Amino acid sequence: MPGWSSLSCRTWHRLVCAALGWLCASLAQAEGDSLVLHRVGARENAVAALRGPALYLKGDGPPDSASFAAFLQQVSGDRLDVVVLGASYPDWEGECRTITGLDQVNSCTTIVIRQPQDASDPAVLDAIRRAEVVYFRGGDQCNFMRWRDSPLPAAVRQVVQRGGGTGGGSAGLAIQGSLAVYDGCQGSVSSTSALAEPYRDSVSFSEHLFDWSALRNTLTDSHFVKRDRMGRLMAFLCRQLATGHTAQAWGLGINEGAAVVIDRHGLGTVYGDTAYMVLADRPADSCRREADPVSYAGYKVWRLDAGQQFDFARRPQTGYYRVDVDQGAFSANPYEPPAPAHTLALRERDRLDGF
């Protein structure tokens, strides 16, 4: 009898499939499908009175129960139907396991679109339009950007326009900004590389997929502290200024384990871990020359811990600390404000009709 180490990969596969044949068959089918729709929960959609719109922005892929429940309350007090959109891998369960555990959720439908043409499928568009919440999950944001010319983004906008909610985590967060989208289509980039060479091929942008007013002039990034992405976000903002896309380039970086819920008034609340808002609003001469590393004096940084709020509708003018970058190097730790501790400018809720 051969030892364990002598069994080939094919033999191992056969042994596992012999024991778990149903699982292998379902995975093989899912991996071969370019379009997967799977619904769990009630068969019929709920009827909900909507009071949004609202945004749910997560620093990593799957939603968190507590913050997502708070987000759903911003959308409606009734039971809701959720659609989870993915573009990178065929698993249909992950997010819906969490979402369907919430009392307010009537159903959760995962739609995995692995070929761009399937973003125009009538069944996909119908499921989105009938939902009250659409969540973009993690994966590769470049795949999401291939849907830009399809009817799918407009279907999501229709959900928001009637008072529903949307958002995403990880790659699903990266596509939410209204300034531009760091698309990752040329591979990922580290902070060190982006600051040293802000025009390298891997610092690639696409025109925004959505134009949420709460995220106006804002570029979003995920896994923020965990993967040390402050530097690359600052490089992204410097590029946007240098190319004349805006006179005020904002960046929202959300760490793993953190979520930002933005209500219809544009008031965002942080749950879990930490988020950061970064503003570049001065001329960025160094980013005009492709060979030069980033040099920029006066990035404004708001650190937002769990429970703190930020006014995305009326951006505050105080409460930030400054970070300089000289020849691609930080003047200080960009994640920590200097003493004394920063304060946060807040406002009272008003009667705006949407973000």
C-alpha positions in Angstrom: 0.0 0.0 0.0 1.5 3.4 -0.9 2.3 5.9 1.7 0.3 9.2 1.9 3.1 11.2 0.3 3.1 8.9 -2.8 -0.6 9.6 -3.7 -0.9 11.9 -6.7 -3.1 15.0 -6.7 -5.5 13.3 -9.0 -5.8 10.3 -6.6 -6.4 12.7 -3.7 -9.1 14.4 -5.7 -10.8 11.1 -6.4 -10.6 10.0 -2.8 -12.2 13.2 -1.6 -14.9 13.2 -4.2 -15.7 9.6 -3.5 -16.4 10.6 0.1 -18.1 14.0 -0.7 -19.4 13.4 -4.2 -22.2 15.9 -3.9 -19.9 18.7 -2.8 -17.4 18.1 -5.6 -20.3 18.0 -8.2 -21.7 21.3 -6.9 -18.3 23.0 -6.9 -17.5 21.8 -10.4 -20.8 23.1 -11.7 -20.3 26.5 -10.0 -16.7 26.8 -11.3 -18.0 26.2 -14.8 -20.9 28.7 -14.7 -20.3 32.2 -15.9 -23.5 33.3 -14.1 -24.8 32.0 -10.7 -28.0 33.2 -9.0 -28.9 31.6 -5.7 -31.6 32.9 -3.3 -32.0 32.0 0.3 -34.9 33.0 2.6 -38.4 33.8 1.6 -39.5 32.9 -1.9 -41.6 36.1 -2.3 -40.2 39.6 -2.0 -41.2 41.8 0.9 -43.1 45.0 0.6 -41.1 47.7 2.3 -41.5 51.4 2.9 -38.1 52.9 2.2 -36.6 55.8 4.1 -33.1 55.9 2.7 -30.9 56.1 0.7 -28.0 54.8 2.8 -24.5 53.5 2.1 -22.7 50.6 3.8 -18.9 50.8 3.3 -16.8 47.9 4.7 -13.0 47.7 4.9 -12.9 44.0 4.1 -15.2 41.7 2.2 -18.0 40.2 4.3 -20.5 42.5 6.2 -20.6 42.5 9.9 -23.9 41.7 11.6 -24.1 44.7 14.0 -23.1 47.4 11.5 -25.2 45.8 8.7 -28.2 45.7 11.0 -27.7 49.4 11.7 -27.5 50.1 8.0 -30.7 48.2 7.2 -32.5 50.4 9.8 -31.4 53.5 7.8 -33.1 51.9 4.8 -36.4 50.8 6.3 -38.1 49.5 9.4 -39.6 46.7 7.4 -38.2 43.4 6.2 -35.9 43.7 3.2 -34.6 41.8 0.2 -30.9 41.9 -0.3 -28.8 41.2 -3.5 -25.1 40.4 -3.1 -23.1 40.9 -6.3 -19.8 39.2 -7.0 -17.5 39.0 -10.0 -14.4 37.0 -8.9 -15.3 33.6 -7.5 -18.3 31.3 -7.6 -19.2 30.8 -3.9 -22.8 31.8 -3.4 -23.1 31.4 0.4 -20.6 33.6 2.3 -22.2 37.0 2.7 -25.8 35.6 2.7 -24.9 33.4 5.8 -24.4 36.6 7.8 -27.2 38.6 6.2 -30.0 36.1 6.5 -29.2 35.8 10.2 -30.6 39.3 10.7 -34.3 39.5 11.7 -34.9 42.3 9.2 -33.8 40.3 6.1 -36.6 38.7 4.1 -34.2 37.1 1.5 -30.7 37.2 0.2 -29.8 36.5 -3.4 -26.2 36.0 -4.4 -25.4 36.8 -8.1 -22.0 35.9 -9.4 -21.2 37.4 -12.8 -18.0 36.0 -14.3 -18.4 37.2 -17.9 -19.2 40.9 -18.6 -22.0 40.1 -21.0 -24.0 38.4 -18.1 -24.3 41.8 -16.4 -27.0 42.5 -19.0 -28.9 39.3 -18.2 -32.7 40.1 -17.7 -32.8 37.8 -14.6 -29.9 39.7 -13.0 -31.4 43.1 -13.7 -34.8 42.1 -12.5 -33.4 40.7 -9.2 -31.5 44.0 -8.6 -34.5 46.2 -9.4 -36.8 44.3 -7.0 -34.3 44.4 -4.1 -34.1 47.1 -1.5 -30.4 46.6 -0.8 -27.5 45.8 -3.2 -24.1 44.8 -1.7 -20.9 44.4 -3.8 -18.7 41.8 -2.2 -14.9 41.4 -2.3 -12.7 40.0 -5.0 -11.1 42.0 -7.8 -12.5 45.4 -8.5 -11.2 45.2 -12.1 -13.9 42.6 -12.8 -16.6 44.9 -11.5 -15.4 47.7 -13.7 -16.0 45.5 -16.8 -19.7 46.0 -16.0 -19.6 49.8 -16.5 -21.1 49.9 -19.9 -23.9 47.4 -19.0 -27.4 48.3 -17.6 -26.4 46.9 -14.2 -25.0 50.2 -12.7 -28.2 52.0 -13.7 -30.3 49.2 -12.0 -28.4 49.8 -8.8 -28.9 53.5 -9.0 -32.6 52.9 -9.4 -32.6 51.1 -6.0 -30.8 54.0 -4.4 -33.1 56.6 -6.0 -36.2 55.0 -4.6 -34.7 55.1 -1.1 -32.8 51.8 -0.9 -29.3 51.1 0.1 -26.0 49.9 -1.5 -22.3 49.6 -0.7 -19.7 47.0 -0.6 -16.6 45.6 1.1 -13.0 45.3 -0.1 -13.2 45.3 -3.9 -16.8 46.3 -3.5 -15.8 49.3 -1.5 -13.1 50.3 -4.0 -15.7 50.9 -6.7 -18.0 53.2 -4.7 -16.0 56.5 -4.9 -17.2 59.3 -7.2 -13.8 60.9 -7.9 -12.2 57.9 -9.7 -11.8 54.1 -9.0 -8.4 52.6 -8.4 -9.2 49.6 -10.6 -6.2 47.3 -10.0 -6.4 46.1 -13.6 -2.6 46.3 -13.9 -2.0 44.5 -10.6 -1.9 45.8 -7.0 0.5 48.5 -5.8 2.0 49.1 -2.4 2.3 52.4 -0.6 6.1 52.4 -1.0 5.8 51.9 -4.8 3.0 54.3 -5.3 4.8 57.1 -3.4 8.0 56.5 -5.2 6.5 56.3 -8.7 2.9 57.6 -8.8 2.6 57.1 -12.6 3.8 53.4 -12.7 1.5 51.1 -14.6 0.0 49.6 -11.5 -1.4 52.9 -10.4 -4.3 52.7 -12.8 -7.7 54.4 -12.6 -11.1 54.0 -14.2 -13.9 56.6 -14.4 -16.2 56.2 -11.5 -19.0 53.5 -11.7 -21.3 55.5 -9.3 -21.7 59.1 -8.4 -23.1 59.0 -4.8 -23.2 62.6 -3.6 -22.0 61.6 -0.1 -18.8 60.4 -1.8 -18.3 63.4 -4.1 -14.7 64.0 -5.1 -13.8 60.9 -3.0 -11.7 57.9 -3.9 -12.1 54.8 -1.6 -9.6 52.2 -0.4 -9.9 49.1 1.8 -7.8 46.9 4.2 -6.4 50.3 5.1 -4.1 50.0 8.2 -3.7 46.2 7.9 -2.1 46.5 4.5 -0.5 49.9 5.1 -2.4 51.8 2.3 -2.2 55.4 3.6 0.7 56.1 1.3 -0.9 54.8 -1.8 -4.1 56.6 -1.1 -2.1 59.9 -0.8 -0.4 59.1 -4.1 -3.8 58.5 -5.7 -5.0 61.9 -4.5 -1.9 63.7 -5.7 -2.5 62.2 -9.1 -6.1 63.3 -9.2 -5.0 66.9 -8.4 -2.2 66.9 -10.9 -4.4 65.8 -13.7 -6.9 68.5 -13.0 -9.8 66.2 -12.1 -10.6 68.2 -9.0 -9.3 71.0 -6.8 -10.2 69.0 -3.7 -9.3 65.3 -3.8 -10.7 63.3 -0.9 -9.9 59.7 0.1 -11.7 57.4 2.4 -9.7 54.5 3.8 -11.4 51.9 5.9 -9.6 49.3 7.9 -10.4 45.6 8.1 -13.1 45.0 10.7 -14.5 48.6 10.2 -17.6 49.7 8.5 -19.0 53.2 7.7 -22.7 53.6 7.5 -23.9 56.8 5.8 -27.5 57.9 6.3 -29.7 59.9 3.9 -28.4 63.1 5.4 -24.8 62.3 4.6 -23.8 61.6 8.2 -21.5 58.7 8.5 -21.0 56.6 11.6 -18.0 54.3 12.1 -18.5 50.7 13.5 -15.8 48.3 14.6 -12.3 49.4 13.8 -10.9 52.6 12.3 -11.5 54.7 9.2 -9.6 57.7 7.8 -10.6 60.6 5.6 -7.8 62.3 3.7 -7.9 65.6 1.9 -5.4 67.0 -0.7 -6.5 70.5 -1.6 -3.2 72.3 -2.5 -1.3 72.3 -5.8 0.5 69.1 -6.4 3.5 70.1 -8.6 5.5 67.0 -7.9 2.8 64.7 -9.3 2.9 66.4 -12.6 6.2 64.8 -13.6 6.1 61.1 -14.1 9.6 60.3 -12.9 9.3 62.1 -9.6 8.3 60.6 -6.2 5.4 62.2 -4.4 6.2 65.4 -2.5 3.2 67.1 -1.0 3.0 69.4 2.1 -0.2 69.4 4.1 -2.4 66.3 3.6 -5.3 66.7 6.0 -6.2 63.5 7.8 -9.2 62.8 10.0 -8.9 59.6 12.0 -12.3 58.1 12.8 -12.6 55.5 15.5 -15.6 53.3 16.3 -18.6 55.4 17.3 -17.3 58.6 15.8 -19.2 60.4 13.0 -18.1 62.3 9.9 -20.3 64.7 7.9 -19.9 63.6 4.3 -22.5 66.1 3.1 -20.9 69.2 4.6 -17.2 68.3 4.9 -15.7 69.6 8.2 -13.0 72.3 8.0 -11.5 71.4 11.4 -10.5 68.3 13.4 -7.8 67.1 11.1 -4.0 66.6 11.6 -1.4 67.3 8.9 0.9 64.9 7.2 3.7 65.9 4.8 5.3 63.7 2.2 8.8 64.6 0.9 10.3 62.6 -1.9 8.0 59.6 -1.1 8.7 59.6 2.6 6.3 60.6 5.5 7.1 63.4 7.9 5.5 61.4 10.7 3.3 58.3 11.3 0.3 59.0 9.1 -2.1 56.8 11.1 -1.7 58.6 14.4 -2.5 62.2 15.2 0.0 64.2 17.2 -0.8 65.2 20.8 -3.1 66.7 21.8 -5.7 64.3 20.5 -7.8 65.5 17.6 -11.4 66.6 17.8 -14.1 66.0 15.3 -16.4 68.6 13.7 -20.0 67.4 13.7 -23.3 68.8 12.7 -26.9 68.3 13.6 -29.2 66.2 11.4 -31.1 68.3 8.9 -33.9 67.7 6.4 -31.9 66.9 3.3 -33.7 64.4 1.1 -30.8 62.2 0.2 -27.0 61.9 -0.1 
